[in-house]
């Protein structure tokens, strides 16, 4: 196991009725900017719960943060933060709203003229305006980590940022919120969390036995509860396990002491930036072919995964590894997720070349756990995914 340092300062309030405890966690006299997305929280009752809990605070609202948090929209929110002397941010939404809030947290204290540089300079963010979250869509784990991904429609880019200054102070996780989530988004959430675990697990053996089993337990839980969630999101037991699995998948715990990959996410982000495909679905498009392309370096972990997650006991390492990839695709299909780029767009033939050029231009010449996956490798993987 590799050396590591681990600290996660985010406080979690988990369970039924936790939204009413907002006032116990936010300092008195705070002036709050409440951020949310397209307005679904006003239909499902979450908006009213939050407003009631914050009735003794001065609250300014900013809605309309899109599914991929858009830089130009966030810049309007940043102007509001400065004009209204906001000192506390509250994200009420899923990963996109929370990621957008993280960007605003950093941008509110940024001294430069162009906040987009927070993403292009690739420097850790060490300080930000305090913010908290009320999670409405389990998927990304953004409610308990310090990373964010922001889209810029103007340039068709989707870039990541993060650092120790971008952890939420606290996050409220009430599993009841999933009752009103459309099936498409539930499928996305399961797929996103599943792939988050794979990015930290599907590398090569390092002797980190506990970390492997942490990761495998999340994968097993997601596989077990997926049918129940898709059939009946009011099932509180399934909803609770789903929500906590999504959080644990990317709160930093399972990546400690082990190598990580994240090339699937890098490629997937480009598909979203180019075509507007749901983030989780881009991961399902690229992931299986990433494992096929890098089969030799990943086959031992793929075989272990096939054994422990899919109960494949017979066959060689290579045979088990191949079945593991097939089972992963079958799992995505069982959720209604298509796994070919051509099923989402007709304009795909140049995608591999475009992504390769973008990676080259950014200096991303060595991705993956071995830092050897080149732009031309990414091009071939994406072409395999057509």
Secondary structure, DSSP 8 states (H G I E B T S, - for coil): ----------EEEESTTGGGGHHHHS-TT-EEEEE-SSSHHHHSSHHHHHHHHTTTSEEEEE----SS-BHHHHHHHHHHHHHTT--EEEEEESHHHHHHHHHHHHHTT--SS-TTHHHHS---------EEEEESS-SS-GGGSSEEEEEEGGGTEEEEEE-GGG--SEEEE-GGGGGGS-HHHHHHHHHHHHHHHHHHHSS---S-HHHHHHHHHHHHHHHHHHHHHHH-TT-HHHHHHHHHHHHHHTSSSTTTTS----HHHHHHHHHHHHH---HHHHHHHHHHHHHHHTHHHHHHHHHHHHHHHH---SS-HHHHHHHHHHHHHHHHHHTT----GGGT-S--TTHHHHHHHHHHHHT---BTTTT-B-HHHHHHHHHHT-
